[in-house]
């Protein structure tokens, strides 16, 4: 009764348009990159368990570990959007330093919070632990964080185009969702010495 509805967040609904990229393939690409960089002990900081993108990433982790024959149980931490996630992840990392080479954050802001707080505590990124984020936001650029760019602006534009086309009976083409990894300073290859 409200007319066409669209979102750029993943939503499986026959009545609501959803512009999103495949987080399963995107996360497998991320894991392949980290693996090729020499990382084997990967910590995964994901969103809420019920989130469809989180579920896709968990499937990607399970499939990737099986494909590569990685025996160690993956360490997965779910953010429930409470304020202490950074401190909780750091406390876990401090107790398990030998078990983690790299931390993969579902969101650049979380990766940036972690990097900033680690540096406040006297640690160095990536010397003590490498990190990677998602979004390729301006913050990841400013803080030199490797990040996955999944065309978030194109997703929003496609949601708008869907509404526009529905309301105006037009067929303006959608933007292509392109996923790329933007390598910066926080994920050096483990196969070569750090500068």
C-alpha positions in Angstrom: 0.0 0.0 0.0 3.0 2.3 0.3 4.3 1.7 -3.2 7.6 0.2 -4.2 10.1 -0.3 -1.3 13.8 -0.8 -1.7 16.8 -1.3 0.5 20.6 -1.6 0.0 20.7 -4.2 2.9 20.3 -7.9 2.2 16.7 -8.9 2.5 15.1 -12.0 1.1 11.6 -10.8 0.2 9.5 -11.1 -2.9 7.9 -7.7 -2.2 10.9 -5.6 -1.3 13.8 -4.9 -3.7 17.2 -5.5 -2.1 20.5 -4.3 -3.7 23.4 -6.2 -2.1 26.5 -8.1 -3.1 27.1 -11.7 -2.4 28.9 -11.8 0.9 29.7 -15.5 0.5 31.8 -14.9 -2.6 33.2 -11.6 -1.2 34.4 -13.3 2.0 35.9 -16.2 0.2 37.8 -13.7 -1.9 39.0 -12.1 1.4 40.1 -15.4 2.9 41.9 -16.4 -0.3 43.8 -13.1 -0.3 44.8 -13.6 3.4 45.8 -17.2 2.7 47.9 -16.1 -0.2 49.6 -13.5 2.0 50.6 -16.4 4.2 48.0 -16.0 7.0 46.7 -19.2 8.5 45.4 -18.2 11.9 42.5 -15.9 11.1 40.1 -14.3 13.6 36.7 -13.3 12.2 34.8 -10.4 13.8 31.3 -10.7 12.3 28.0 -9.0 12.7 25.0 -10.4 14.5 24.4 -14.2 14.0 20.9 -13.7 12.5 22.1 -11.2 9.9 21.9 -12.8 6.4 25.3 -11.4 5.4 26.9 -12.9 8.6 25.4 -16.3 7.8 26.8 -16.1 4.2 30.3 -15.3 5.7 30.1 -18.2 8.1 29.3 -20.6 5.2 32.3 -19.0 3.3 34.6 -19.7 6.3 33.4 -23.3 6.7 33.8 -24.0 3.0 37.2 -22.2 2.7 38.6 -24.1 5.7 37.4 -27.4 4.3 38.9 -26.6 0.8 42.3 -25.6 2.3 42.4 -28.4 4.8 42.7 -26.0 7.7 42.2 -28.1 10.8 42.1 -25.5 13.5 38.6 -24.4 14.5 38.0 -20.8 13.2 37.8 -18.1 15.9 34.6 -16.2 15.3 33.4 -13.2 17.4 29.9 -11.8 16.9 29.3 -8.1 17.4 26.0 -7.4 19.1 26.5 -3.6 18.7 27.4 -3.1 22.3 30.1 -0.6 23.1 32.8 -2.9 24.5 33.5 -5.0 21.4 36.9 -3.5 20.8 38.1 -4.1 24.3 36.7 -7.6 24.3 38.5 -8.5 21.1 41.7 -7.0 22.4 41.4 -8.9 25.7 40.8 -12.1 23.7 43.8 -11.3 21.4 46.1 -10.7 24.4 45.3 -14.1 25.8 45.6 -15.8 22.5 48.4 -14.0 20.6 50.0 -17.1 19.4 46.7 -18.3 17.9 46.0 -15.3 15.6 48.0 -13.8 12.7 45.2 -11.6 11.4 41.8 -10.3 12.3 39.1 -9.7 9.7 36.5 -7.2 10.6 33.1 -7.0 9.1 33.1 -3.2 9.1 35.9 -0.7 8.6 34.9 1.3 11.7 35.4 -1.7 13.9 38.8 -2.3 12.3 39.7 1.3 12.9 38.6 1.2 16.5 40.7 -1.9 17.1 43.8 -0.4 15.4 43.5 2.9 17.3 43.0 1.2 20.7 45.8 -1.3 20.1 48.2 1.6 19.3 47.0 3.4 22.4 48.1 0.3 24.4 51.6 0.2 22.8 51.0 -2.5 20.2 51.8 -2.1 16.5 49.6 -3.0 13.5 50.5 -5.1 11.5 53.7 -6.1 13.4 51.7 -7.6 16.4 48.6 -8.6 14.4 47.4 -7.8 10.9 43.9 -6.5 10.2 41.5 -6.2 7.3 38.1 -4.4 7.1 35.1 -4.2 4.9 33.6 -1.1 3.1 36.7 0.7 1.9 35.4 3.7 3.7 37.2 7.1 4.0 38.3 6.0 7.5 40.1 2.9 6.1 41.9 5.2 3.6 43.0 7.6 6.4 44.2 4.8 8.7 45.8 2.8 5.8 43.6 -0.3 6.6 43.3 -3.0 3.9 39.7 -3.2 3.0 37.2 -4.9 0.7 35.3 -2.4 -1.5 31.9 -3.9 -2.4 30.4 -1.0 -4.3 28.2 0.3 -1.4 27.4 3.5 -3.3 26.3 1.5 -6.3 24.1 -0.6 -4.0 22.4 2.5 -2.8 22.1 3.9 -6.3 20.5 0.7 -7.5 17.9 0.9 -4.7 17.1 4.4 -5.8 17.0 3.4 -9.5 14.5 0.6 -8.7 12.1 3.0 -7.0 12.6 5.6 -9.8 11.9 3.0 -12.5 8.8 1.6 -10.6 7.3 5.1 -10.1 8.1 6.4 -13.6 7.6 3.2 -15.6 11.2 3.6 -16.9 14.0 1.1 -17.4 17.1 3.0 -16.4 19.9 0.4 -16.0 21.3 -0.6 -12.7 25.0 0.0 -11.7 27.2 -3.1 -11.8 28.2 -4.2 -8.3 32.0 -4.7 -8.4 34.0 -6.1 -5.5 37.7 -5.4 -5.1 40.2 -5.7 -2.4 42.1 -2.5 -1.7 45.5 -3.5 -0.2 47.0 -1.1 2.3 49.6 -1.3 5.1 47.7 -3.6 7.6 48.1 -6.9 5.8 51.7 -7.3 4.6 52.8 -10.7 3.2 54.0 -13.1 5.8 56.3 -14.5 3.1 58.5 -11.4 3.2 60.0 -9.4 6.1 58.1 -6.3 7.4 59.7 -3.0 6.4 
